[in-house]
Amino acid sequence: MSKYKHKQGKSNASNLKAQIRQWWWLFLLPVVAAFLIGFVWPFIQGIYLSFCSFKTTSDATLIGFGNYGRALSDPTFVHSFWYSALFAVTSLIFINIPAFAVAYALTQDIKFSNLYRTVFFMPNLIGGIVLGYIWSMIFDGILSHYNTSILLNSTYGFWGLIILICWQQIGYMMIIYIAGLQAIPTDMLEAAEIDGATKAQTLFRVIIPNVMPSITICMFLSITNGFKLFDQNLALTAGQPFIMNPDGTTIKTTEMLALNIFNTFYNSNAASRGTAQAKAVLFFILVAAIGLVQLQFTRKREVQQ
Amino acid sequence: MNFKKVFASLLTAAMLVGCGASTGGTAGTTTEGGDSEGKVYFLNFKPELDETLQGLAKTYTEKTGVDVKVVTAASGTYSQTLTAEMDKSTKPTLFIIGNQAGVKEWSDYAIDLTGTEIANELNTDAYNLYDESGKLVSIGYCFECYGIIVNPDLLEKAGHSLDEIKNFETLKTVVEDIHSRAAELGFDAFSSSDMDSSSSWRFTGHLANLEYFYEEKAAGKTWTECPAELTGEFVGNYKNLYDLIINNSLTDPKDLATGGHDAENEFKTGQAAFFVNGSWEYAAVSETVPNARMIPYYCGVEGEEKAGLNCGTENCWAVNSKVSEADQKATIDFMVWLVSDPEAAGQMVEQLGVLPYKNAPESKNGFLADAAKYTEDGCYVMDWATNYQPNVDEYRAGLVAALNQYNADQSDANWANVETAFVQGWATQYAAVNN
């Protein structure tokens, strides 16, 4: 009897396997469709539009490489690229070191560590625009005592953005680091302790090499987030202060790449939308390239457990 | 497990509701009609008009069975919303082309309104916009005025009267006197002039108009297209009035950059006697300051005793050329109803001031009455030359940035930057748009 039951169960399982083999594509379909509609198609259309002159995307005429020429010869685009690069690197450091430190502290035996984790994570739940306006009030509340404002000094603007992004992202990266830290086999840590390793040695020789996958992903996220930053930039400084050139052109000292693309798109020039689109394609290539280089670099340092 | 199930079904429900909302829209209000009858989709740009329009749309649908959908773009995002909506299969049938930059940008998407029923309802051609070929691209549906709103009761409390103010000198005397005695009086001269995006347009758009207007006047002509450059002859006059406003106000000029003050409320609650704004504020302001009046931008120009208010409009309707003829017809019918039906036009007038249409009721807007009074007295109307600002968002952003620096430190060097943003900025943006 029991043998028979077992047999039946087995045949059921193989039946199910066969069915899955036949119908797997049906289960993939929703995700693939969403990916195609929400990502692949707009992406291809975006590339096509970067070669067009258009007002609305459904009504575009092909013009060739002119948009790329205009994008690359735009000094504000170049300025915003370097500014974003500086921002991305600085934020990478100022997010990841504290995030790791907090994660490390909260994986030790402390009371209420779950509560602390929640508290640190919460800023991440607030939208960028709202954060930008809240922080602009906080910064100006302080800076007005010194007769200045976040909008008047590009150094304050830069560090204001860094503080804002740290406040928002440290908690998020912390969660990833906590997951990495908890995945370290305890026997490894015990072995280190028995062998007489100091706390620092354990940290640098055992823990960090073991959380390298988390470091890779956190660095990737913070560097690409740094380049892609938009809403916080718009709400906190909107590019101010400007340097006013004698010929009436301006350099928006705290304008980052995404905001530059946005501002270009809504310029009144007939060619501006195509130019903005070309900038967006260049932007994608840049962020993808930088992200991939960074992934390669940190992956090499990952260890197998 | 149970929690997961509940969560999953909640999410699904949310998604379904979301889909319904985005595609449904007016589906609920459709009665008869259908596609062959034509539909109206009005992309409105005045948030303060939204409530009235939603109500009127409903009434119109009930009366005629024609589907009317009104969507209002959030303040300051009209151009983004319009661009996105124009790309959809259900495009706006009725939208706003409010100035020459808009004509340049959207003229291809607008039908020629010459000789249409709605054009025949107009009682003036003054607020219409034409493109280079002479096509009537958009027609004004209301006109407005702006200047300095005054609380005459507070002036009297301070021992002055509105009649004293005849020009910049007399305005300055009154304003500076009130400001110097603010603590004793319990109110100040000007309400705050914040430089954040919800308020800066009052100074980079409206107040700047005095410079453009006096340039026009000095040259003896009215602009019909955006000039390639400004002479900047009257920037000093702009400075006169601007300085007076920021230095005699409730708020220290150093605190204006990120905003956060409510100028309208300051004026309404009697904390300030002057408020730089326009006729659309009348409904709100007259609730608590029924005697509120509006005076011109006195700025120290010779002969300004004869100045009137800044009158014009950016409220101009265009009908989409890329929708079906049935939709265009339905849209024009709806427009005619809005400006001629006693009830609908009555509500429109209440919200907007004056409707320049034959069958629209008279306005009760006190500020527009002031504007008419100035004209009757033989004063010159300051037209809205500011509508020609090239690449307007960028141009104004440059001005705001320069004014922020100046507000924090009123040095000559910082004013020189404002002047550069004002004058050279114009030429730069003109070139940026037209190259």
HADDOCK unambig.tbl for C-alpha pairs under 7 A between the chains (distance, minus, plus):
assign (segid A and resid 56 and name CA) (segid B and resid 83 and name CA) 6.16 0.50 0.50
assign (segid A and resid 56 and name CA) (segid B and resid 86 and name CA) 6.64 0.50 0.50
assign (segid A and resid 56 and name CA) (segid B and resid 87 and name CA) 5.62 0.50 0.50
assign (segid A and resid 57 and name CA) (segid B and resid 87 and name CA) 6.32 0.50 0.50
assign (segid A and resid 58 and name CA) (segid B and resid 87 and name CA) 5.95 0.50 0.50
assign (segid A and resid 144 and name CA) (segid B and resid 255 and name CA) 6.48 0.50 0.50
assign (segid A and resid 147 and name CA) (segid B and resid 254 and name CA) 6.20 0.50 0.50
assign (segid A and resid 147 and name CA) (segid B and resid 408 and name CA) 6.77 0.50 0.50
assign (segid A and resid 148 and name CA) (segid B and resid 408 and name CA) 6.59 0.50 0.50
assign (segid A and resid 151 and name CA) (segid B and resid 257 and name CA) 6.84 0.50 0.50
assign (segid A and resid 152 and name CA) (segid B and resid 404 and name CA) 6.98 0.50 0.50
assign (segid A and resid 152 and name CA) (segid B and resid 405 and name CA) 6.12 0.50 0.50
assign (segid A and resid 240 and name CA) (segid B and resid 401 and name CA) 6.14 0.50 0.50
assign (segid A and resid 241 and name CA) (segid B and resid 401 and name CA) 5.81 0.50 0.50
assign (segid A and resid 242 and name CA) (segid B and resid 401 and name CA) 5.89 0.50 0.50
assign (segid A and resid 244 and name CA) (segid B and resid 417 and name CA) 6.34 0.50 0.50
assign (segid A and resid 244 and name CA) (segid B and resid 421 and name CA) 6.98 0.50 0.50
assign (segid A and resid 246 and name CA) (segid B and resid 420 and name CA) 6.58 0.50 0.50
assign (segid A and resid 247 and name CA) (segid B and resid 424 and name CA) 5.82 0.50 0.50
assign (segid A and resid 248 and name CA) (segid B and resid 420 and name CA) 5.71 0.50 0.50
assign (segid A and resid 248 and name CA) (segid B and resid 421 and name CA) 5.73 0.50 0.50
assign (segid A and resid 248 and name CA) (segid B and resid 424 and name CA) 4.30 0.50 0.50
assign (segid A and resid 248 and name CA) (segid B and resid 425 and name CA) 4.18 0.50 0.50
assign (segid A and resid 248 and name CA) (segid B and resid 428 and name CA) 5.77 0.50 0.50
assign (segid A and resid 249 and name CA) (segid B and resid 425 and name CA) 6.37 0.50 0.50
assign (segid A and resid 249 and name CA) (segid B and resid 428 and name CA) 6.17 0.50 0.50
assign (segid A and resid 267 and name CA) (segid B and resid 391 and name CA) 6.20 0.50 0.50
assign (segid A and resid 268 and name CA) (segid B and resid 391 and name CA) 5.23 0.50 0.50
assign (segid A and resid 268 and name CA) (segid B and resid 433 and name CA) 5.75 0.50 0.50
assign (segid A and resid 269 and name CA) (segid B and resid 432 and name CA) 6.60 0.50 0.50
assign (segid A and resid 269 and name CA) (segid B and resid 433 and name CA) 4.14 0.50 0.50
assign (segid A and resid 269 and name CA) (segid B and resid 434 and name CA) 6.55 0.50 0.50
